[in-house]
Amino acid sequence: LSGLDPAQPYFQGTPIEVRLDKSDAEFVDVIHTDSAPTIPYLGFGMSPAIGHLDFYPNGGKQMPGCGKNPVSQVVDLDGIWEGTRDFVACNHLRSYKYYSDSIIYPDGFLGYSCPSYDVFETGGCFPCPKEGCPNMGHFADKFKGKIKNDFVKLYLNTGEAKDFPLWRYKVTVTLSGKSKVKGYVNVALYGSGGNTRQHQVIKGTLQPDNTYTSFIDAEVNIGAVTKVKFLWNNNWINPTFPKLGAATITVQSGEN
């Protein structure tokens, strides 16, 4: 049984006979996309973990792309009816959109088992453990025999619009150069499965010989890494023409 943002009003906190529960089937997976409290945030979805696997994409409360201004949302690519529904219940309806995308991307939507979204965001719970990570959505049941705990809370990030899956990479950069400068560093990843856009991995003081770590939620599964593109900029013309490079860049895929 897959629960797509099961309803919160009148159901949350009720006996298990009344609401969705892991006792309802051999395997119950749940996608929580609108689990903010109903009052005052109008969250339509349930927040507690109630299945064998509970996925909280983007933390489970506010989905990227749902904060767009109402006009652009109502005149959506999917048509006015779809846009109007999204305006009223965008977070709630993301659950079925993620699910339908998961059918097309069997390797997408990896959920990382973590105590909270904050811990996940700071890079805890990365990479996947040796038994792997379950995939949110249609292929969650591939993980059926590997569940050890009573409730498993899983976190991941998604894109703002179709196509929704993102693949998480840990990027570690050691800088080289003569003197520290202020600015930012962007990295793009190239691989056998495709290339990413540029992602900002450092902003602020760039100190040669220092090592910086960042997480990239890439819009493509790059497969085996073939090349990494490193760019830095300080946004203004510096008459001393400082030079900065990357001594090493390490890319780790969350999956394996």
C-alpha positions, 0 to 999 in steps of 0.5 A: 500500500502506498499512502500519498500524503494521507489526510491529516484533518480528522485522521491524525491521532485517531485509532489505527482502525480509522486511518492508514497504518502499517498493519493495513498491509504486508508493506506500507510506504508513505510520502508526506508532502504537506505535513505542516499543522492544519492550523494555521498552515493549512497542512492537509497531510499527516506528519507522524510516521505510520508505515514501514517506510515514511518518506519526507521529501524536502522535510515533508512540509513545504515543497519547492515550486509551491511558493510561486506567485498565484498567477504563474501557478494557475496559468501552469504548463499543465493547464489552468485546471491543474494550476488552480488545484496546485494553487489550492493544495500544491504541497498536498498534490506533489505526492502523486506527482513524485509518485508518477515520476518515480515510475519513469526514474526507477533509480531516482528519489533515494530516501536517506534514513535520518532522525530529522530533515535538519540533520539530513540537510547538514550532511548527516546520514550520508551516504546510504548504508551498506544495504542501500537506500529505498526509492520513494514511490513506485519502487519502494517495495524493493526494500521490503526485506531490509527493514530493521526498525519499527518506523523508518523516517527517510529524507531527500530533496526534489526539484521544483518542477517536472522532472522531480528526482534529484541525485545527491553527491558530496563534493569536497574541494581543497583549494590551491593558491597564494592568498585568500580572497572573497568570492564563491566556487561553483562546480559542475559534474560530468559523467557517463550518465550525463552532466549537471549544471554549475552548483555553488559549493563555497561562498565567502572567504576562500582560503588556499589549502583549506578543504570545503565540503558541500552537498549537491542535489543534482538534476541527473544521475551522472553515473561514473564521474569523468570530469569535474569543472571548477570555477571561482569568481570574486564578482569584482575586478581585483588589480592584483589578479589573484589566482585560485585553483583546486588541488583536489576535488572528491565526488562521492555518490550517495547511492554507493 
